[in-house]
């Protein structure tokens, strides 16, 4: 909360519980420099300022500025009044200037019931004690509505929620997150250390607030001035709001500055965003560039950095090097692409090295009109084509242990033949499933015909669908979604009936759906009666004969249900 004492403000914190911290962690938390009156005034200046006024007499007003917390008087009748703040008329929602701090603010009349004058701002506050950098990440809620009272309440409704606390030293970093908890002494802050230290300051999700940095310039006098953040921020997609993540990584691994200067972009991004340190190829605790890359010469490092090589490709290169196989960067890049993204080749049991050698031979004999612009794009295209061929081949039962199957002479032709065989098998499977459904539907079709044979209505004829295809055709003719109910009708989940005119039984008119409790669910015609009359422009409605039929048909269904119950009872 805010406490005003002689026009000064200070923060009062909730009790902090540190029972789950070690002795060193408790010292870190207790060593955080407290926010003094100057800090509170600086925080207050970043909220939207208002000038609350109260009229004392004709043309005289007593005003209070929320930016500097000073009270002043205004006399609009006397331009020589020393308290007059420029020649501005004092009115509710008019703009004015505070004569004490010069802040441009909006006038608000005291005594009104103000609403929507609350504001939330995320503050990131930097503090430094010797060579230790402390960072507060706090969400502050300020409510101005209480200022509107007649007595000018100088203590606004305010909450301070500390999200994270950073303690950065050269060679180490500790990050704590806090959450409000209720215990026997009341509301307090529970401080706990974070396992994943490289993280964002706020986790607001979609409710992003305005973010303000205070005293950020103090890092120029600490070890963070050598971090190289400005250089990295200019070259890459990293927001200014994510700099605490970067500073935490630099405090833990000072070699990060050298990695940025050497353009190790992918490795730095893995460290910052995925907490992936690539221990197989990198040593983040190294003190020199020569020891940063493991098992690589300086010429190899230069070649990889010039090509912006990802870490996974360097791992592949090192694996081949340990096996005594010297491969170029292009080969390692394509090999990593096969092993990481092309799962079908692995499932088919084809060795990735053999697959890559085969694809390089295919690339040499590819026609010019089918080739991509460069070798990288061409080999990637062939890898995707081969992976798709392996995926389809597995589905149709190809044996990839045979050499002519695993490595066909013409990959494009083999892929097209596999697709053709797969489509043929799919059509055959669908035809068999349709035949099985139709055979299983025959007893239900006879039962429905017998059930609705006894119903008649003047001008209407009910037709039971012969198969699923007839329901799909009905949906296409009427341009409605009844085709999607075909499988449900055949399996007995619901019942679909066609409503026809006795004079034209082959022409679609209306369809009706009945659930298993013999209740009419829906009854629709062409485009669900959403079309408009071309003459009047009004929406077409159901014909009166259909409306009357629905009422009569539901009554008949109810009577048949009662008759069935009586028969069972007897």
Residue pairs with C-beta under 8 A, 6 or more apart in sequence:
1 11
1 12
1 155
1 158
2 9
2 10
2 11
2 40
2 155
2 156
2 158
3 9
3 10
3 12
3 155
4 69
4 154
4 155
7 69
7 70
8 37
8 40
8 41
9 37
9 40
9 41
9 44
9 69
10 35
10 36
10 37
10 40
11 34
11 35
11 39
11 40
11 160
13 160
13 189
14 180
14 187
14 188
14 189
15 185
15 186
15 188
15 189
16 29
16 178
16 188
16 189
16 191
17 181
17 183
17 188
17 189
17 190
17 191
18 25
18 26
18 29
18 30
18 191
20 190
20 191
20 192
21 29
21 191
21 192
21 193
25 174
25 176
25 193
28 167
28 174
28 176
29 165
29 176
29 191
31 129
31 132
31 134
31 167
32 127
32 134
32 136
32 165
32 167
33 127
33 129
33 134
35 43
35 125
35 136
39 125
39 214
41 68
41 69
42 214
43 123
43 140
43 214
44 66
44 67
44 69
45 67
45 68
45 103
46 121
46 123
46 212
47 66
47 67
47 119
47 121
47 142
48 119
49 65
49 66
49 67
49 98
49 103
49 104
49 105
49 106
50 65
50 66
50 105
50 106
50 107
50 108
50 117
50 144
50 147
51 63
51 64
51 65
51 66
51 96
51 98
51 105
51 106
51 107
51 108
52 63
52 64
52 66
52 107
52 108
52 109
52 110
52 147
52 148
52 152
53 61
53 62
53 63
53 64
53 74
53 90
53 107
53 108
53 109
53 110
54 61
54 62
54 63
54 109
54 110
54 111
54 150
54 152
55 61
55 90
56 62
58 77
59 75
59 76
59 77
59 78
60 73
60 74
60 75
60 76
60 77
61 73
61 74
61 75
61 76
61 90
62 71
62 73
62 152
63 71
63 72
63 73
63 74
63 85
63 90
63 107
64 70
64 71
64 147
64 152
64 154
65 71
65 72
65 98
65 100
65 101
65 103
65 105
66 105
66 144
66 147
66 156
67 98
67 101
67 103
67 105
68 98
68 100
68 101
68 103
69 154
70 98
70 100
70 101
71 152
72 83
72 85
72 98
72 99
72 100
73 81
73 83
74 81
74 83
74 84
74 85
74 90
75 81
75 83
75 84
76 84
76 89
76 90
78 84
79 87
83 99
85 96
85 97
85 98
85 99
86 96
86 97
88 94
88 95
88 96
88 97
90 96
90 107
91 107
92 107
92 108
92 109
92 112
93 106
93 107
93 108
94 106
94 107
95 104
95 105
95 106
95 107
96 104
96 105
96 106
96 107
97 103
97 104
97 105
98 105
108 114
108 117
108 144
108 147
108 148
109 148
110 147
110 148
110 149
110 150
110 152
111 148
111 149
111 150
112 148
113 145
113 148
114 144
114 145
114 147
114 148
115 145
117 143
117 144
117 145
117 147
117 148
118 141
118 142
118 143
118 144
118 145
118 157
119 141
119 142
119 144
120 139
120 140
120 141
120 142
120 209
121 139
121 140
121 142
121 209
121 210
121 211
121 212
122 137
122 138
122 139
122 140
122 201
122 202
122 204
122 209
122 210
122 211
122 212
123 136
123 137
123 138
123 139
123 140
123 211
123 212
123 214
124 135
124 136
124 137
124 201
124 211
124 212
124 213
124 214
124 216
124 244
125 135
125 136
125 138
125 214
125 215
126 133
126 134
126 135
126 213
126 214
126 215
126 216
126 218
126 219
127 133
127 134
127 135
127 136
127 215
127 218
128 134
128 218
128 219
128 221
128 222
131 169
131 170
131 222
131 223
132 167
132 168
132 169
133 166
133 167
133 168
133 169
133 218
133 219
133 222
133 223
133 224
133 247
133 251
134 165
134 166
134 167
134 168
135 164
135 165
135 166
135 168
135 201
135 244
135 247
136 162
136 165
137 162
137 163
137 164
137 165
137 166
137 201
137 202
137 244
138 160
138 161
138 162
138 163
139 160
139 161
139 163
139 202
139 204
139 209
140 158
140 159
140 160
140 161
141 158
141 159
141 160
141 161
142 156
142 157
142 158
143 156
143 157
143 158
144 156
145 157
146 153
146 155
146 156
146 157
147 153
147 156
161 180
162 178
162 189
163 177
163 178
163 201
163 202
163 203
164 175
164 176
164 177
164 178
164 194
164 199
164 201
164 202
165 175
165 176
165 177
165 178
165 191
166 173
166 174
166 175
166 244
166 247
166 248
167 173
167 174
167 175
167 176
168 224
168 247
168 248
168 251
169 251
170 223
170 251
170 254
171 251
171 252
171 254
172 251
172 252
173 197
173 248
173 251
173 252
174 193
174 197
175 193
175 194
175 197
175 199
175 248
176 191
176 192
176 193
176 194
177 191
177 192
177 194
178 189
178 190
178 191
178 192
179 189
179 190
180 187
180 188
180 189
180 190
181 187
181 188
181 189
181 190
182 188
196 275
197 248
197 252
198 245
198 248
198 249
198 271
198 272
198 275
199 245
199 248
200 241
200 242
200 244
200 245
201 241
201 244
202 209
202 211
211 241
219 225
219 247
223 251
224 247
224 250
224 251
226 257
227 246
227 247
227 250
227 256
227 257
228 250
228 256
228 257
228 260
228 261
229 243
229 246
229 247
229 250
231 260
231 261
232 238
232 246
232 260
232 268
233 240
233 243
235 265
236 265
236 269
238 246
238 272
242 272
245 272
246 256
246 272
249 256
249 271
249 272
250 256
250 257
252 284
253 271
253 284
253 285
255 284
255 285
255 286
255 287
255 292
256 268
256 271
256 284
258 289
258 292
259 267
259 268
259 292
260 268
262 289
262 305
263 305
263 308
264 305
265 308
266 308
266 309
266 310
266 311
267 278
267 282
267 311
270 276
270 277
270 278
270 311
271 277
271 284
276 311
277 284
278 311
278 315
280 294
280 315
280 318
281 293
281 294
281 295
281 296
281 311
281 314
281 315
281 318
282 292
282 293
282 294
282 311
283 291
283 292
283 293
283 294
284 292
286 292
290 298
293 300
293 301
293 314
294 318
295 318
295 321
295 322
296 304
296 314
296 318
300 317
303 329
304 313
304 314
304 317
304 329
307 329
309 329
309 333
310 336
312 336
312 340
313 329
313 332
313 333
313 336
314 332
315 336
316 327
316 332
316 335
316 336
316 339
317 327
317 329
317 332
320 326
320 327
320 332
327 335
330 375
330 376
330 379
331 356
333 376
334 356
334 359
334 379
334 380
334 383
335 352
335 353
335 356
337 380
337 383
338 345
338 352
338 355
338 356
338 383
338 387
339 346
339 352
341 387
342 383
342 384
342 386
342 387
342 390
343 387
344 387
344 388
344 390
344 391
344 394
345 352
345 355
345 386
345 387
345 390
346 352
347 390
347 394
348 390
348 393
348 394
348 398
348 400
348 406
349 400
349 401
350 390
350 400
350 406
354 406
354 407
355 386
358 386
358 407
359 379
359 382
359 383
359 386
360 379
362 382
362 411
363 371
363 375
363 378
363 379
363 382
366 378
366 382
370 412
371 378
372 378
372 381
382 411
385 411
385 412
385 415
386 411
388 415
389 411
389 414
389 415
389 418
390 400
392 415
392 418
392 419
392 422
393 400
393 405
393 418
394 400
395 422
396 418
396 421
396 422
396 425
398 405
398 418
399 405
400 406
408 414
434 468
434 469
437 468
437 487
437 490
438 467
438 468
440 490
441 467
441 468
441 490
444 490
444 492
445 464
445 465
445 466
445 467
448 464
448 495
449 464
451 560
452 462
452 464
452 497
455 462
455 553
455 556
457 549
457 552
457 553
459 501
459 502
459 545
460 499
460 500
460 501
460 502
460 545
460 549
461 499
461 500
461 501
461 502
461 505
462 497
462 498
462 499
462 500
463 497
463 498
463 499
463 500
463 505
464 497
464 498
465 471
465 474
465 489
465 496
465 497
465 498
467 490
468 486
468 487
468 489
468 490
469 486
471 482
471 483
471 485
471 486
471 489
471 496
472 483
472 486
473 483
474 482
474 483
474 498
474 508
474 511
475 481
475 482
475 483
475 484
476 483
477 508
478 508
478 511
478 524
478 525
478 526
478 527
479 526
479 527
480 511
480 524
480 525
480 526
480 527
480 528
482 496
482 511
482 513
482 524
485 494
485 496
485 513
486 496
488 494
489 495
489 496
492 516
493 516
494 513
494 514
494 515
494 516
494 521
495 513
495 514
495 515
495 516
496 511
496 512
496 513
497 511
497 512
497 514
498 508
498 509
498 510
498 511
499 509
499 510
499 511
499 512
499 523
499 546
499 549
500 506
500 507
500 508
500 509
501 507
501 509
509 525
510 523
510 524
510 525
510 546
511 523
511 524
511 525
512 520
512 522
512 523
512 550
512 553
513 520
513 521
513 522
513 523
514 520
514 521
514 557
515 521
518 557
518 558
518 560
518 561
519 554
519 557
520 550
520 553
520 554
520 557
523 542
523 546
523 550
525 542
525 546
529 539
529 540
529 541
529 542
530 539
531 539
531 540
532 538
532 539
532 540
533 539
533 540
